[in-house]
Amino acid sequence: MRFKKFINEMSSQKKNGITFFDIDETLYKTFAKIKVFDSTNKLVKELDNQQFNTYKLKDGEHFDFSEFRDASLFAKTSIPIKKTVNRVKKMLKAIQTKGSQSRIVFLTARADFDNKHKFLDTFKRDGIDIDKIYVERAGNIQTGTVSEKKKKIILKYLESGKYQKVRMVDDDITNIKDFLSIENEIPESTYQNIRKFYKDDTLGKEDMEFYGLLVDDKGKLKQIK
């Protein structure tokens, strides 16, 4: 996919876009494990980020997220996926240059880290202006699958009415497919907010654009339809 197509709303102030980037295996190669214990606190399994996205607890099992919340481990071991990181930098620069109201959100399955500043400093270390990006932590939502939690957060942003182009960049196909289903679930109140924001009473579902972008371990994008 050509990069210019990826951010083409920047050429016009008429249609703002919002892009949700996953972190683990999308922006960074990461090594934290989520441990699964049984009812006797015996270790059953250790899951990486991709395995956690689809793992369903069996009766008596519970997760241990201690590594997933360890900001020092994240800072020491995470390896930036250069293509994706560079894409974020270019998008931020384009948004600022054009004075657009488009935005980028990092949307992770993780919950709060044990050291917020150490976690955010990792992005700064790699040249990402994290002060211009908000990190949404789907792990703070107590119920639902990872994809359901991410979907709930995205719908919250769309309620503002500011965004007509919506993208998700993620390494998990389930997250992408659930994201694309949002197109058919947007309430009328959101369209009302869009019409109000853009001062155009003709805007509706047909004016919204959704792009699901599956990323591989080298940062290459594939559009999912």
MARKOL-227468 format. One line per field, with one value per residue (C-alpha): residue number from 1; residue in three letters; chain; x, y, z. Coordinates in nm, 4 decimals. Each point is the difference from the previous one (the first is absolute). Last residue first. Example, Ala and Ser with C-alpha at 12.3 -4.5 7.8 and 13.67 -1.06 7.14 Angstrom:
BEGIN
resi: (2  1)
resn: (SER  ALA)
chain: (A  A)
east: (1.3670  -0.1370)
north: (-0.1060  -0.3440)
up: (0.7140  0.0660)
! end
This chain:
BEGIN
resi: (225  224  223  222  221  220  219  218  217  216  215  214  213  212  211  210  209  208  207  206  205  204  203  202  201  200  199  198  197  196  195  194  193  192  191  190  189  188  187  186  185  184  183  182  181  180  179  178  177  176  175  174  173  172  171  170  169  168  167  166  165  164  163  162  161  160  159  158  157  156  155  154  153  152  151  150  149  148  147  146  145  144  143  142  141  140  139  138  137  136  135  134  133  132  131  130  129  128  127  126  125  124  123  122  121  120  119  118  117  116  115  114  113  112  111  110  109  108  107  106  105  104  103  102  101  100  99  98  97  96  95  94  93  92  91  90  89  88  87  86  85  84  83  82  81  80  79  78  77  76  75  74  73  72  71  70  69  68  67  66  65  64  63  62  61  60  59  58  57  56  55  54  53  52  51  50  49  48  47  46  45  44  43  42  41  40  39  38  37  36  35  34  33  32  31  30  29  28  27  26  25  24  23  22  21  20  19  18  17  16  15  14  13  12  11  10  9  8  7  6  5  4  3  2  1)
resn: (LYS  ILE  GLN  LYS  LEU  LYS  GLY  LYS  ASP  ASP  VAL  LEU  LEU  GLY  TYR  PHE  GLU  MET  ASP  GLU  LYS  GLY  LEU  THR  ASP  ASP  LYS  TYR  PHE  LYS  ARG  ILE  ASN  GLN  TYR  THR  SER  GLU  PRO  ILE  GLU  ASN  GLU  ILE  SER  LEU  PHE  ASP  LYS  ILE  ASN  THR  ILE  ASP  ASP  ASP  VAL  MET  ARG  VAL  LYS  GLN  TYR  LYS  GLY  SER  GLU  LEU  TYR  LYS  LEU  ILE  ILE  LYS  LYS  LYS  LYS  GLU  SER  VAL  THR  GLY  THR  GLN  ILE  ASN  GLY  ALA  ARG  GLU  VAL  TYR  ILE  LYS  ASP  ILE  ASP  ILE  GLY  ASP  ARG  LYS  PHE  THR  ASP  LEU  PHE  LYS  HIS  LYS  ASN  ASP  PHE  ASP  ALA  ARG  ALA  THR  LEU  PHE  VAL  ILE  ARG  SER  GLN  SER  GLY  LYS  THR  GLN  ILE  ALA  LYS  LEU  MET  LYS  LYS  VAL  ARG  ASN  VAL  THR  LYS  LYS  ILE  PRO  ILE  SER  THR  LYS  ALA  PHE  LEU  SER  ALA  ASP  ARG  PHE  GLU  SER  PHE  ASP  PHE  HIS  GLU  GLY  ASP  LYS  LEU  LYS  TYR  THR  ASN  PHE  GLN  GLN  ASN  ASP  LEU  GLU  LYS  VAL  LEU  LYS  ASN  THR  SER  ASP  PHE  VAL  LYS  ILE  LYS  ALA  PHE  THR  LYS  TYR  LEU  THR  GLU  ASP  ILE  ASP  PHE  PHE  THR  ILE  GLY  ASN  LYS  LYS  GLN  SER  SER  MET  GLU  ASN  ILE  PHE  LYS  LYS  PHE  ARG  MET)
chain: (A  A  A  A  A  A  A  A  A  A  A  A  A  A  A  A  A  A  A  A  A  A  A  A  A  A  A  A  A  A  A  A  A  A  A  A  A  A  A  A  A  A  A  A  A  A  A  A  A  A  A  A  A  A  A  A  A  A  A  A  A  A  A  A  A  A  A  A  A  A  A  A  A  A  A  A  A  A  A  A  A  A  A  A  A  A  A  A  A  A  A  A  A  A  A  A  A  A  A  A  A  A  A  A  A  A  A  A  A  A  A  A  A  A  A  A  A  A  A  A  A  A  A  A  A  A  A  A  A  A  A  A  A  A  A  A  A  A  A  A  A  A  A  A  A  A  A  A  A  A  A  A  A  A  A  A  A  A  A  A  A  A  A  A  A  A  A  A  A  A  A  A  A  A  A  A  A  A  A  A  A  A  A  A  A  A  A  A  A  A  A  A  A  A  A  A  A  A  A  A  A  A  A  A  A  A  A  A  A  A  A  A  A  A  A  A  A  A  A  A  A  A  A  A  A)
east: (-1.1565  0.3465  0.2736  0.3472  0.2775  0.3710  0.1493  0.2578  -0.1954  -0.3144  -0.2640  -0.3702  -0.1676  -0.3775  -0.1194  -0.3406  -0.1500  -0.3112  -0.1854  -0.2417  -0.1160  -0.1300  0.0770  -0.2735  -0.0540  0.3448  0.1369  0.3072  -0.0353  -0.3811  -0.0229  0.2565  -0.1878  -0.3242  0.1858  0.1131  -0.3569  -0.1151  0.2000  0.3040  -0.0357  0.0354  0.3372  0.1114  0.0287  0.3383  0.1433  -0.1141  0.1838  0.3176  0.0058  -0.0519  0.2813  0.2566  0.3090  -0.1793  -0.0360  -0.3574  -0.1340  -0.2926  -0.0763  -0.3054  0.1212  -0.1143  -0.3475  0.1000  -0.1733  0.2784  0.2421  -0.2290  -0.0579  0.3751  0.0121  -0.2832  0.1655  0.3222  -0.1850  -0.1815  0.3281  0.1711  -0.2925  -0.2610  -0.0111  0.2257  0.1057  0.3443  0.1568  -0.1205  0.2735  -0.0353  0.3277  -0.0496  0.2330  0.1419  0.2062  0.1279  0.2174  0.1556  0.3783  0.0960  0.0980  -0.3247  -0.1916  0.1876  -0.0517  -0.3730  0.0545  0.2500  -0.2490  -0.2958  0.1811  -0.1986  -0.1684  -0.3753  -0.1818  0.1253  -0.2070  0.1438  -0.1535  0.2492  -0.2055  0.0872  -0.1856  -0.1656  -0.0864  0.2282  0.2416  0.1561  0.3541  -0.1124  -0.1993  0.2741  0.2679  -0.2098  -0.0590  0.3694  0.0946  -0.2665  0.1215  0.3572  -0.1081  -0.1836  0.2930  0.2536  -0.1591  0.1459  0.1600  -0.1397  0.2370  0.1185  -0.2925  -0.2725  0.1785  0.0325  -0.3684  -0.1161  -0.3764  0.0045  0.2600  -0.2390  -0.3055  -0.0783  -0.3102  -0.2481  -0.1080  -0.2668  -0.2166  0.1884  0.1084  -0.0426  0.3109  -0.0614  0.1881  0.2274  0.1629  0.0958  0.1458  0.2059  -0.1504  0.1572  -0.1828  -0.1306  0.1913  -0.1400  -0.1935  -0.2255  -0.2967  0.2070  0.2532  0.0437  0.2969  -0.0039  0.3427  0.1978  0.2312  -0.0835  0.0664  -0.1202  -0.2392  -0.2216  0.1274  -0.1211  -0.1132  -0.3318  -0.0489  -0.3381  -0.0266  -0.2462  -0.0876  -0.1421  -0.1942  -0.0448  0.3418  0.1500  0.3421  0.0373  -0.2911  0.2475  0.1799  0.0092  -0.0321  0.3242  0.1632  -0.0619  -0.1348)
north: (-0.5868  -0.0445  0.2300  -0.1497  0.1998  -0.0858  0.0745  -0.2794  -0.2216  0.0332  0.2733  -0.0415  0.3245  0.0303  0.3143  0.1557  0.2922  0.1934  0.2064  -0.2820  -0.0157  0.3562  0.3627  0.2085  0.2392  0.1549  0.2233  -0.2234  -0.0354  -0.0018  -0.2565  -0.2180  0.0357  -0.1096  -0.2933  -0.0974  0.0257  -0.2336  -0.2807  -0.1544  -0.3777  -0.0804  0.1704  -0.1459  -0.3416  0.1090  0.0154  -0.3540  -0.1150  0.1870  -0.1258  -0.3550  0.0418  0.0861  0.2020  0.3344  0.3287  0.1258  0.2810  0.2419  0.2690  0.2086  0.1396  0.2989  -0.1279  -0.0339  -0.3394  -0.1404  0.0094  -0.2071  -0.2467  -0.0614  -0.0799  -0.2536  -0.1662  -0.0407  -0.1710  -0.2329  -0.0884  -0.0807  -0.2149  0.1299  0.1182  0.1990  0.2930  0.1098  -0.2454  0.2194  0.2489  0.3111  0.1852  0.3612  0.1457  0.3534  -0.0268  -0.3317  0.1827  -0.3216  0.0260  -0.3441  0.1225  0.1970  -0.3241  -0.1679  0.3119  -0.0794  -0.3266  0.1564  0.2802  -0.2308  -0.2248  -0.3069  -0.0115  0.0438  -0.2739  -0.1651  -0.0838  0.3127  0.2822  0.2729  0.2927  0.2198  0.3164  0.1967  0.3587  0.1185  0.2911  -0.1203  -0.0101  -0.1431  -0.2837  -0.0721  -0.0135  -0.2348  -0.2233  -0.0094  -0.0950  -0.2710  -0.1470  0.0029  -0.2086  -0.2421  -0.0470  -0.0198  -0.2706  0.1249  -0.2631  -0.0283  -0.1572  0.2689  0.2445  -0.2663  -0.1818  0.3284  0.0799  -0.3311  -0.0186  -0.2953  -0.1690  0.0091  -0.1002  -0.3296  -0.1523  -0.2364  -0.3608  -0.1744  -0.0955  0.0578  0.3457  0.0867  0.0919  0.2048  0.3267  -0.1676  -0.2103  0.3132  0.1744  -0.2982  -0.2567  -0.2030  -0.3161  -0.2057  0.1403  -0.1585  0.2445  -0.2813  0.1392  0.0030  0.2625  0.1667  0.2336  0.2954  0.0358  0.3147  -0.0255  0.2848  0.0726  0.3566  0.2112  -0.2859  -0.3047  0.1604  0.3610  0.0108  0.3113  0.1740  0.2579  0.2888  0.1970  0.3442  0.0777  0.3503  0.1372  -0.1627  -0.1321  -0.1719  -0.2287  -0.1834  -0.1691  -0.3619  0.0975  0.1944  -0.3000  -0.2313  -0.3411)
up: (0.3482  0.1497  -0.1275  0.0333  0.1604  0.0302  0.3401  0.0013  0.2402  -0.2134  0.0164  -0.0738  -0.1035  0.0428  -0.1769  0.0677  -0.1937  0.1048  -0.2643  -0.0909  0.3617  -0.0002  -0.0880  -0.1640  0.2935  -0.0420  0.2737  0.0302  0.3783  -0.0035  -0.2773  0.1799  0.3303  -0.1674  -0.1523  0.3506  0.1330  -0.2780  0.1590  -0.1711  -0.0139  -0.3702  -0.0437  0.3322  -0.1682  -0.1398  0.3525  0.0743  -0.3128  0.0927  0.3589  -0.1242  -0.2550  0.2666  -0.0982  0.0238  -0.1881  0.0357  -0.2159  0.0072  -0.2539  0.0891  0.3298  0.2034  0.0964  0.3667  0.0158  -0.2195  0.2920  0.2234  -0.2839  -0.0100  0.3721  -0.0249  -0.3003  0.1930  0.2824  -0.2381  -0.1765  0.3312  0.1106  0.2417  0.3594  0.2315  -0.2144  0.1206  -0.2456  -0.2857  0.0792  -0.2176  -0.0538  -0.1114  -0.2625  -0.0332  0.3208  -0.1390  -0.2513  -0.1319  -0.0376  0.1291  0.3447  0.0151  -0.0462  0.2858  0.2140  0.0043  0.1909  0.2402  0.0679  0.0671  0.2465  0.1107  -0.3396  -0.0418  -0.1928  -0.3172  -0.3077  -0.1630  -0.2026  -0.0919  -0.1298  -0.2963  -0.0969  -0.2783  0.0893  -0.2796  0.0260  -0.3240  0.1408  0.3358  -0.1547  -0.2540  0.2706  0.2108  -0.3020  -0.0829  0.3566  0.0139  -0.3291  0.1290  0.3005  -0.2271  -0.2360  0.2831  0.2126  0.3286  0.2272  0.3528  0.2552  0.2392  -0.0177  0.0179  0.2817  0.1907  -0.0578  0.1513  -0.0526  -0.2430  0.2196  0.2993  -0.2045  0.1784  -0.1540  0.1654  -0.0389  0.2073  -0.2949  -0.3249  -0.1072  -0.3651  -0.1997  -0.3159  0.0561  0.2543  -0.2720  -0.1936  0.3052  0.1129  0.2309  0.2800  0.1013  0.2908  0.2968  0.3160  0.2152  0.1293  -0.1976  -0.3203  -0.1052  -0.3383  -0.0440  -0.2378  -0.1544  -0.0783  -0.3019  -0.2357  -0.3665  -0.0190  -0.2053  -0.1195  0.1927  0.3246  -0.0523  -0.1901  -0.2094  -0.0270  -0.2787  0.0032  -0.3116  -0.0663  -0.3175  -0.1384  0.0957  -0.3062  -0.0940  0.3369  -0.0914  -0.2222  0.2879  -0.1209  -0.3633  0.0261  0.1717  -0.2917  0.0932)
! end
